[in-house]
Structure formats: C-alpha cells, structure tokens
Amino acid sequence: MRQRPPTHRPLLRLTSALAATLAVLCAAPHARADEKTDAPELVIEDNDFLGPGGSDIQSTIPLLANPHVKVLGFTVCAGDDWENAESAHLRRFLEIAHHEDIPVADGAVYPLINSVELMRLREKQYGAIPWKGAWGGPGSMDNVPSTQPPLPKFTEGAPKTPAIAEPAAMFLIRMVHAHPHQVTIFEAGPMTNLALAIRLDPTFAATAKQLVFMGGLIDTSMMSITGSANFASDFNMIFDPEAAHITLTAAWPSITVVGNVSNDIMMTKPYMARIASKNTPVTSYMSRNFSPLPLWDEMAAAIAADPSLVKQSVKAYMDVETAKGYSYGHAHVWPKNLAPVAMGVREVTLVQKIDAEKFQENFVKQAQGL
C-alpha cells in the first residue's frame, strides 16, 4: 500500500502539473451551456472516511446507488481518523460494494495550521472538545502521536485496490475543469483538500457546479447540555478552521449547508434491521459495523444527489472563526444587511427541513440495492 511521509511535495512540481493540466483542458472543446442532455449528475465526495461502517463510509451509498448520479471519484482527508486508515477503509468498502473502479485520491494528512499540539493546548485553555477524531476521538489526547502512524489491521480485511497516484487537490482541479460547471463537490469532512485546490487554482470553485457540505452547525450550545455534546460539536470546522474559511469565501456558484438538520435522524437498531432484512455483502457489512449515530453524512449525500429532499431552507451569509480562542472553528451567520461582504463572506443556503420519510425509505432501498 502506498504511504506518504508527512512532508509536502515540492510546490514547483505541483504548479507545473497544474499548468499543464489546465492548458490541455482549456484547449479541449466543451459542451455549449444551453445544450440539454440526459447525462447523470457528476459528483465528487471529499470526506474523512472513518471506518469500518458508520456515517462516513455509508455516505457513499446515496451516491453509488442513485442511477442519476455518476461519482467521478472520492478524495480523502484526515479528520475522523488518520488519512491512510480512512483511505484503506474506503477502498475496502468499495470492493465489497463492487465499485472498486471508482478512483480514490489520497489527500491532506494534516490540517493547514491546526495540529495535535495546538488542539491539546486549546483543550487546556478552553475545555475539552467532545470529539477529536484521529487525535483522540472522545477520549484523552495524552498519548496521541503528532504524526500519522502506520496502518493497523482491519477487521474487514485490507483492500487490494490502490489509491490513484494523483493527490486529491490535483484530482479535484482536473475533474472540475474536465466538466466545467457540471461537478457537485460534496464535502463531509474537514475542508483541507478543497482549500488546497482553491489556493492552487483560484478558478476551481467557480468552475464547479456547487458545493454541498455537512457542517456549519448554528445555535447548538444548548444541545451540548440537554442532549449529546458530540452532536453539538462542529468537528469538520473545528479540525481545520482555516481551510473552512478559505473554502466558504471562494467563488462557488452556490453553497448548500446541511448542518442543523443532520442530527435529526438516527441509525437505530430497528432501522438497521430494516436494511439488513435483505442480506447482501453491503447490508451484512453495515450490520456487522452498526453504530447508533445520526445519519449525518448519509443525509447530506442524499441532498447532494437529490435536492428535492429539501423542504425548507433559508439564505444567510456564513464564515468560520479563525482567531485562536474559545470560538476557533465555530460557524457564524449573518443576514445580508449585516454581513461583512467586503471580507469575502458569501451567501449560503441553510437547510432547515427535509422529507425525512422519503430520505429513510430511499436509503433502505439504496443500501439493499448495492
């Protein structure tokens, strides 16, 4: 299995490769904007694929099983687990689901600025973070290594399919320019790969069709007291706040935020039993790795694939706090008349209500159909 040391590739090589890629793509003929086709929706999912099972891995199901969606690839970023383990868990699941032909591009091993040491210091200064992903999960950070450790053994078996050689940021850029204004970027993890793509290619976001992401929790402080503190923790933003700021202030044609509603539907034992009532390699895998958590990423993926699931939403302007302190990584929203537009904040659509019954029914059929 390919592993990378915790160092950056030379910038010159990346820049040269990017320039060559863009030159070829810009010279290629593109379909006219007014042409109507029956082509499927093109999607790339970027995620921190903690496995086996669970919301991160299961987020692939609404995309893989939707006949109106073509997944161009998956890109992997450290977050819920270390990047090398996430990539291996994802590739093994794709083999189980018989979709190992879809490219997996390994990406950021570390956030742009945040680190194990900085998060450890933050906990000492401002209190414990409920979920720290690769850097301690729900527990202590005392023995967490500051660099990515070697791969452990996997209960589901190691994958045979390798990741592609192309880094995630370059793959994202190449795919978006190969299909201008057609690719939905579905983000369900920290936004490090997207931020790197935006900094390498300032036209990247504007050339995509849209950004749909799971995160951006608003007004959930009381939930940490009356419910689950973990469910009120916006981990994707907290792990790499600078990347979230870069991404949310880029020139996407549209941004859809699936944060506040993502805690509303749980993966319960009865619901898992419905899925497992049809025995397939995928449903058996899900049942063995059952985790009683909200369907966070599954819901966001379903909305990226089928926007008609959204029944209520509101427009707002959003950014993420990057100043070190208690609110580091927390999302902020404004109405248009109060938003600091001169600082680059952009309008987003905050999902407030979805067709829960349709989503749940669809997900059962999709999981059973893979």
C-alpha positions, 0 to 999 in steps of 0.5 A, a space after each residue: 500500500 502506498 504511504 506518504 511521509 508527512 512532508 509536502 511535495 515540492 510546490 514547483 512540481 505541483 504548479 507545473 502539473 497544474 499548468 499543464 493540466 489546465 492548458 490541455 483542458 482549456 484547449 479541449 472543446 466543451 459542451 455549449 451551456 444551453 445544450 440539454 442532455 440526459 447525462 447523470 449528475 457528476 459528483 465528487 465526495 471529499 470526506 474523512 472516511 472513518 471506518 469500518 461502517 458508520 456515517 462516513 463510509 455509508 455516505 457513499 451509498 446515496 451516491 453509488 446507488 442513485 442511477 442519476 448520479 455518476 461519482 467521478 471519484 472520492 478524495 480523502 482527508 484526515 479528520 475522523 481518523 488518520 488519512 491512510 486508515 480512512 483511505 484503506 477503509 474506503 477502498 475496502 468498502 468499495 470492493 465489497 460494494 463492487 465499485 472498486 473502479 471508482 478512483 480514490 485520491 489520497 489527500 491532506 494528512 494534516 490540517 493547514 495550521 491546526 495540529 495535535 499540539 495546538 488542539 491539546 493546548 486549546 483543550 487546556 485553555 478552553 475545555 475539552 472538545 467532545 470529539 477529536 477524531 484521529 487525535 483522540 476521538 472522545 477520549 484523552 489526547 495524552 498519548 496521541 502521536 503528532 504524526 500519522 502512524 502506520 496502518 493497523 489491521 482491519 477487521 474487514 480485511 485490507 483492500 487490494 485496490 490502490 489509491 490513484 497516484 494523483 493527490 486529491 487537490 490535483 484530482 479535484 482541479 482536473 475533474 472540475 475543469 474536465 466538466 466545467 460547471 457540471 461537478 457537485 463537490 460534496 464535502 463531509 469532512 474537514 475542508 483541507 483538500 478543497 482549500 488546497 485546490 482553491 489556493 492552487 487554482 483560484 478558478 476551481 470553485 467557480 468552475 464547479 457546479 456547487 458545493 454541498 457540505 455537512 457542517 456549519 452547525 448554528 445555535 447548538 450550545 444548548 444541545 451540548 447540555 440537554 442532549 449529546 455534546 458530540 452532536 453539538 460539536 462542529 468537528 469538520 470546522 473545528 479540525 481545520 478552521 482555516 481551510 473552512 474559511 478559505 473554502 466558504 469565501 471562494 467563488 462557488 456558484 452556490 453553497 448548500 449547508 446541511 448542518 442543523 438538520 443532520 442530527 435529526 435522524 438516527 441509525 437505530 437498531 430497528 432501522 438497521 434491521 430494516 436494511 439488513 432484512 435483505 442480506 447482501 455483502 453491503 447490508 451484512 457489512 453495515 450490520 456487522 459495523 452498526 453504530 447508533 449515530 445520526 445519519 449525518 453524512 448519509 443525509 447530506 449525500 442524499 441532498 447532494 444527489 437529490 435536492 428535492 429532499 429539501 423542504 425548507 431552507 433559508 439564505 444567510 451569509 456564513 464564515 468560520 472563526 479563525 482567531 485562536 480562542 474559545 470560538 476557533 472553528 465555530 460557524 457564524 451567520 449573518 443576514 445580508 444587511 449585516 454581513 461583512 461582504 467586503 471580507 469575502 463572506 458569501 451567501 449560503 443556503 441553510 437547510 432547515 427541513 427535509 422529507 425525512 420519510 422519503 430520505 429513510 425509505 430511499 436509503 433502505 432501498 439504496 443500501 439493499 440495492 448495492 
